[in-house]
Structures are given as C-alpha cells and as structure tokens.
Amino acid sequence: MDFEVLNGLLRPKSVAVIGASNTPGKIGYLAVKNLIDCNYPGRVYPINPKEAKIQGLPAYPSVLDVPGEIDVAMLIVPAARTIAVTEECGRKGVKGLIVVASGYSEIGRKDLEDELVATARRYGMRLLGPNIVGIMCNSDKCNASFGPFMPLPGKAAMISQSGALLIAMTVASYVRNVGFDKMISVGNMADVNFGDLVEWLDQDAQTTCITIYVEGFQNGRRFLEIARRAHKPIVALKSGVSAHGAAAAASHTGAMAGKGKVYDAALQQAGVVRASDLNNLFDRTLALSLQPPMAGSNLMIISNGGGVGVLAADAAERYGIPLRFAPDDLQAALRAYVPEIGSVKNPADLTGMGGWPEYLATVKTALQHPWVHGLVVLFCETQRNDPMDIASAIKRAVDESGVTDKPIAVSFIGGAEAERAMKWLVENGLPTYGAPDIAVNAIAALHEYAQMHGIGRDGEPVTEEFTPYCDVDADAARAIIAQARATGRVYLSEIESKKVFAAYGLPVAVTELAKTEDEAVQLAETMGYPVVLKIMSPDILHKSDAGGVKINLRSAEDVRAAYRAILASARAYKPDARIEGVAVQQMAPSGTEVILGSINDPTFGPTVMFGLGGIFIEILKDVTFRVAPISAEHALAMLADIQGAPLLAGARGEAPRDRIALAEALSRYSQMIMDLGDEIAESDANPVLVYAEGHGSKVVDARIILR
Ligand code: COA
C-alpha cells in the first residue's frame, strides 16, 4: 500500500465536488455545504456545467477548468456519467476519487464498477466506494461527505460498510460519548478496501483504535495478515453471520461453518476484538481508544456499594476475567481507607461511607500495586457525595499514581449530576459507563486484545508461526487427484482420499481395494487380522444402510463370508449400483472419536475444523475452526476450544488422550488443504480415533470433494 497515495485520498488538501448543486436537499448541495460548514481549510471546487457559482463559491464546468491542483474529486453524478468524469479527473491529475454515486455492483452493474476502477487505475488514481457517504476527519476539519454532522472528536477511527449506519453513528457518538477522529465509508470497496484502510490508519498519528462495521471482506486473507500485523487495536462488528454458505454445503464441515464460525475463528486469529452489537461496538471502542491493553488477568474492582460490586464480579466471570482475591499486602494497604464494615478482598467495597478521599487513596493504591493488571471503579450516586468530587478524585488518583500501562474503566450509576461527571471523565481520558457490567465488558476488550497479541498473556505464548512439514509428498497427492479427475469425478473414493491424507503424514488405517474374494483374503493376510470390509461404490454413500460394512473379521473364512454377504446386500439395496469392489481395512482399536474437516471458505480460503464425533457434532455442534495453515502448538490450543475438551484431557477417570499426536495431525492436515487449495473444496477425516497419551490416533474414514 502506498501510504502517500492514500494520504492524498483520505487527507485531501483540495476537494472538487463533481455534481455540486444549488438545489437544497440534493446530495451535490449537501457535499458543498458540509465542506463549507466544517470550516475545511483546503480549497473547494464545485463542478457544475450550468452554474457560475455554487453556494457562493466559483463553480467550474469541468475539473479540467479548475486552475489549481485537486487532491480528491467527489463523484456525485449519476453512475452512467462517472466514467467520463473519471477520465477528466485522470487527465487533470486528481489523486483520488470519492465515488458517492450508487448504481454499480450492488444492483448487478459489476461491469460499470469494473470500468470505473479500470479508468481510475489507468491514471494511477485510488478510489473509495462507489456507493458511499464519503469521509470525515475532525483533525483536518474535513467533511467530504453528505452526512450533515461531524462525529464527536476523539481518537478512534471508524470504517463502515453501511453508509446509513455511518451517518447515524456521527450523531450517536455525541449521545454515547465516544469520540472519533475519522469516519470512512467504504461501500462496494471496488478499489480501496478494509485492508488498505487498516494499514493506513495503523500509521495515522491521530488514530489509537480502529473500529469497523463489516458485512463482508473482499480479500479475507489479506485483511487477516494486515490485521495481525497492526500495532493498534481493531474492534469489529460483523453482520450477516447467519446461514453463510450453510445451504450449499456438501459436507458436515460445510454445514458447521454456517453462522459465522469461520469469521469468528478468522478474526480471533487476526487478533481483532469483537463487538456483540452496536452498543457494544461503541463501548469497546471507547475503552480501546483511550486505555492501554490489560497485560494480565488480575482485575481489581473498587465500589461504594456491595450490589454493584457483585454485578461487576458476575460480569467479570461472564466476560472471561473472573475475579481473584487481592493478595494480603494489597488488602492490608487498602484497609487503611476502608471501614470495618466494608471489604478489601475484591471487589473492594468502600461502603456508603466512602467519599472522594477514600476513592483517591484506594484507586491510587490499587493502580500502584504490581498484582493489579486492570481496574474498574464503580460509584453509586448517594446523598453524601457529589459525583464531580468522585470523578476528580479518580482522575487525580490516576495522575498521581504515575501508572500509564494499566487500564481503568469507570461506571457511575445515578442521575444528571452523575452524567455530567461521566462526561468529564471521558474528556479526561477515562472510559466511563452507565452500568457496572458495561465497564467490565469494556475492560474485558482490553484484556482480550492483550491476550490475542501475547501482551503479558498468561502462560506460554502460542507459536502462531507455521513451519511447513518437509516429509510430505504433494506430487503423490496431486497424482491421485489427477487420476480421479481423468475419470470425470469431482470426488475421491475413500481409498484415494486416505492416500492423499497419508501423503501428508496423517496416520490413516491402511485400506486397499479387493476386486475378488481371493484378493480380499490376500490383503487381509498381509495387513493382519482383524480387518474391516466395506463396499466401494460411487452409488452407495451410506455404506452401513446398504449392509455394506462388516467389522472385526478375524480369519480367511470370516473375510470370504463377509465379502459375499456385502456384495449380496449391496445388490439387493441398489440393483443398478456400480460396484468397484470391496475395501479391506485394518481394524483400528476403539478410541475417542473426533472429526477433522476442511472447507475452502469463499472469504478466507482453506479452513480447518475440529470437533468430537457422535452427538457432539450431530446435536451439540461443538466444533471449532481455524484458517489454515496452523502450527501444531496452535492446533493444540484449538483442541481446548471445544466444550467437550475435558473428554480429551481425561475426564471421568479415563486416561488423557494423545492430544500432541492429534494436534500434529491437524497441523499436517492444515498444510494439506493449503497446498492443495486449488483442488480440494471440502474434506474430512471422520472418524479419527484418538488413543491414550503416547498411542497416537488413526484416521478410519476419509473423504475429499474436489473443486
Ligand atoms: N459534471 C458536473 N456536474 C454535472 C455533470 C458533470 N458531468 N453532469 C451533471 N451534473 C450536475 C447536474 O446538472 C446536477 O446539478 P443541478 O442540481 O445544478 O442540476 C448535479 O450534477 C447532479 O446531477 P443529477 O443528474 O441532478 O443527479 P442527482 O443529484 O439526482 O443524483 C446521485 C446524483 C449521484 C446523488 C445519484 O445518482 C445517486 O447515486 N444517489 C445515491 C447516492 C447514495 O446514496 N450513495 C451512498 C449510499 S450509502
């Protein structure tokens, strides 16, 4: 990304409004009015072929008639005219385009959008939109949009894929008391997209937190890479997570990937903090834009009422930072300011007796104590205290503590006086909320951010870096796929699938095809008993239903009898079924059933899934995803992600399962679907049997569906 080029687009020193109008209410009228009203210090050039003046400013028939340089042109003419206008902008040497006009891919005119981008590119121009509101920047006093209000000034930057929402958020920012320096509307993202903007905002001196409202990413993988590298927190609200691709899915994994699970995994891997709804997006933005990450899990709560303290403690558990008792020396230090009837454990309860001096002393003491990683201060408005006194005491405590690397969030519960004090606290850099659970949720965002980025993370940091396995045979895997394609198939048989898995070092149960009874016996003798026989037919998907599976065969006689029985049942089940033969497979000893799956997600590409078999996947949908590839360490962490994780750890007296071996299999599998991403649409290893620690795992059945 060229930082300077985007600077020209997003921090323009001159703006031409093409389609500027004198008719109140028109978008071309609003755009000029907004640039005037916000006291934009740059040059504004209204462009209109019929008018000499627009809202008092000299107007020009075309950008080519403008005497000075133009950084940005806003395109506010009907879509059909934008190509010609873009040509003129190119010839004029305009740096960037803000294409407000609608009528492109969003209504099926992708062709027009492509032509627009191609025209802009020919002249080296970057393009925001089309189908957008525009951009706003408080520090540049620039409202190059048709949204009538600038947001409350602050340190966050908002990127929104919805224009209406962006305009609503400008005004909502005042009510919610959350400040933004910039708001950027991205619309169809025909050229500049989330990734470009995050990269740019990450270097922007005025931005401390990047807030995004996203419906879908253009290039999910690129966004993930940029987000992972970003130095500033990113908080995202993702909409449209229902029924994503689920209907069209051909496999278990595809069906499970619905409801945004892949997005959840991808954004988590990228270290993006999530917001659950719009309110939460504002609340988390406020904390992330004003406070440092919470580099540890010791959260201290100070309150003047038992009730709010307990509410906050409940919320802390709900949001993943359960409270711990303060260490003895901290309790002793706090005791000096807390009455006997109060508590110093955590939450610390100053009781109704607590006034500003107690807040000052306890907040300072807690912040300075090395055990404390983050602080939530709660205040119930009572007759005894003026909320403003408490607010000043909290601010003073923070300043006097000299501590700048621990976050603090505040909640005041009260009336108009409390509201005023809260506003003052926010203006002074302390995120403040109207309810204790919201303050805790906000500090949890700073905790999540720190955890995802390994800032003081509890325990050993996970190695996210993936090093490819060298002992894999990609050529062998590709040869098997090519053979299947040569016969016109877009799927691999179980035997072929297993060979591909084996080529990547996954522990598959040896399986071979027998075309005659004698062959079956021979294979069984070579593999060793017991064995399993399974019907191999492209027309029989559910082998057991067709009487096509016989297990635990312990002798040549068993194999012969099973072979005949399988063929007979298969023919009875489906007389016209094409039968390729019978698969002979080593019978794996029983173990804990798990499923490894993959999909090629339209946004993020090859993605792995892990879950326990049986009811866990069928009924509880207890699965977890990761965008591939993932290291074995990362895979190990993934195993702990599901609710059924204790079963692998050794629940109810069972020996712990071989999670190390399973994690390696998962990591190898992630490499397989990455390497063969151009071939494999979906796949699974189902079931995989996992044995006790040190005894590995076995892929019993496998399936690969080609693209
Ligand atoms: N150069 C400069 N000005 C031109 C021009 C050109 N080549 N061609 C026409 N104009 C002038 C028109 O004369 C008109 O000025 P006037 O009011 O003085 O007559 C002005 O540009 C606008 O053109 P008009 O044809 O009246 O269009 P419009 O204002 O009705 O609609 C859009 C234009 C872009 C607003 C409309 O097509 C549109 O896309 N609306 C939706 C935009 C939107 O909502 N985007 C964000 C979604 S989140």
Boltz pocket constraint, residues with backbone or C-beta under 6 A from the ligand:
constraints:
  - pocket:
      binder: B
      contacts: [[A, 17], [A, 18], [A, 19], [A, 20], [A, 21], [A, 22], [A, 23], [A, 26], [A, 27], [A, 28], [A, 47], [A, 48], [A, 49], [A, 50], [A, 51], [A, 60], [A, 61], [A, 62], [A, 75], [A, 76], [A, 77], [A, 78], [A, 79], [A, 81], [A, 85], [A, 100], [A, 101], [A, 102], [A, 103], [A, 131], [A, 132], [A, 133], [A, 162], [A, 163], [A, 164]]
      max_distance: 6.0
